[in-house]
Amino acid sequence: MTRQVQSLAISLLLMSGCLTATKIGAWQRAVYGWALKGGPECVDAVKSASTYLVNANRTLQGATSALDLATDQEAKKLMTEAAQKCGEVIP
């Protein structure tokens, strides 16, 4: 039974909108590039998104179970705002 619960938890994690290390890394690289070539409005939006991603990465590093992981909903919102203000597309 325990193995089934673990498999179910892993499946749910993969299907959910969790903020994974891969996603955090890709988004951090994107906002870094946007900030280098963007104007003040872009840079401000990137700061918000980047700060959120840094904190989410810290949370991810200290996670002990799938329940500790953040969803990507707020990160997506901040990334969308930054992408719009920077004239970019979210990777």
VOMAR-132179 format. One record per residue (C-alpha): x, y negated, z. Coordinates in Angstrom, 2 decimals. Layout:
<nodes>
[[X; Y; Z]]
...
</nodes>
This chain:
<nodes>
[[0.00; 0.00; 0.00]]
[[2.81; -2.43; 0.84]]
[[4.40; -1.92; -2.57]]
[[1.07; -2.67; -4.25]]
[[0.71; -5.87; -2.25]]
[[4.23; -6.93; -3.21]]
[[3.53; -6.22; -6.89]]
[[0.31; -8.19; -6.70]]
[[2.07; -11.11; -5.03]]
[[4.78; -11.12; -7.70]]
[[2.17; -11.00; -10.46]]
[[0.22; -13.86; -8.94]]
[[3.39; -15.90; -8.57]]
[[4.31; -15.40; -12.20]]
[[0.83; -16.31; -13.38]]
[[0.41; -19.30; -11.10]]
[[1.65; -22.82; -11.62]]
[[4.53; -22.56; -9.17]]
[[7.42; -24.94; -9.42]]
[[10.25; -22.54; -10.23]]
[[13.99; -23.17; -10.25]]
[[14.01; -22.88; -14.04]]
[[11.29; -25.49; -14.41]]
[[12.91; -27.82; -11.87]]
[[16.26; -27.56; -13.67]]
[[14.80; -28.21; -17.11]]
[[12.79; -31.16; -15.89]]
[[15.74; -32.65; -13.96]]
[[17.91; -32.49; -17.08]]
[[15.15; -34.13; -19.10]]
[[14.58; -37.05; -16.73]]
[[18.32; -37.63; -16.42]]
[[18.57; -38.05; -20.19]]
[[15.48; -40.25; -20.30]]
[[16.88; -42.55; -17.61]]
[[20.15; -43.02; -19.50]]
[[18.41; -44.39; -22.56]]
[[15.22; -45.85; -21.09]]
[[14.18; -49.32; -20.03]]
[[13.27; -50.45; -16.50]]
[[9.72; -49.03; -16.61]]
[[11.09; -45.67; -17.75]]
[[13.80; -45.67; -15.08]]
[[11.25; -46.38; -12.33]]
[[9.03; -43.52; -13.46]]
[[12.03; -41.22; -13.74]]
[[13.07; -42.06; -10.16]]
[[9.71; -40.94; -8.86]]
[[9.76; -37.70; -10.82]]
[[13.39; -36.98; -9.98]]
[[12.90; -37.60; -6.27]]
[[9.95; -35.21; -6.24]]
[[11.95; -32.55; -8.11]]
[[14.93; -32.85; -5.75]]
[[12.65; -32.36; -2.75]]
[[10.86; -29.46; -4.44]]
[[14.24; -27.83; -5.12]]
[[15.17; -28.14; -1.44]]
[[11.87; -26.55; -0.49]]
[[12.44; -23.76; -3.00]]
[[15.91; -23.05; -1.60]]
[[14.46; -22.62; 1.89]]
[[11.48; -20.54; 0.78]]
[[11.05; -17.22; 2.52]]
[[7.88; -16.13; 0.72]]
[[5.74; -17.00; -2.27]]
[[3.49; -18.98; 0.05]]
[[6.32; -21.47; 0.65]]
[[6.50; -22.48; -3.01]]
[[5.03; -25.73; -4.24]]
[[2.66; -25.83; -7.18]]
[[3.79; -27.72; -10.22]]
[[0.68; -29.93; -10.30]]
[[2.23; -33.07; -8.75]]
[[5.49; -32.56; -10.61]]
[[3.61; -32.27; -13.91]]
[[1.75; -35.49; -13.14]]
[[4.99; -37.37; -12.40]]
[[6.74; -35.85; -15.42]]
[[3.82; -36.81; -17.67]]
[[3.94; -40.40; -16.41]]
[[7.70; -40.56; -16.89]]
[[7.50; -39.05; -20.37]]
[[4.85; -41.57; -21.41]]
[[6.81; -44.53; -20.06]]
[[9.99; -43.29; -21.67]]
[[8.43; -42.36; -25.01]]
[[9.42; -38.73; -24.55]]
[[7.82; -35.28; -24.39]]
[[8.02; -32.93; -21.41]]
[[10.22; -29.92; -22.21]]
</nodes>
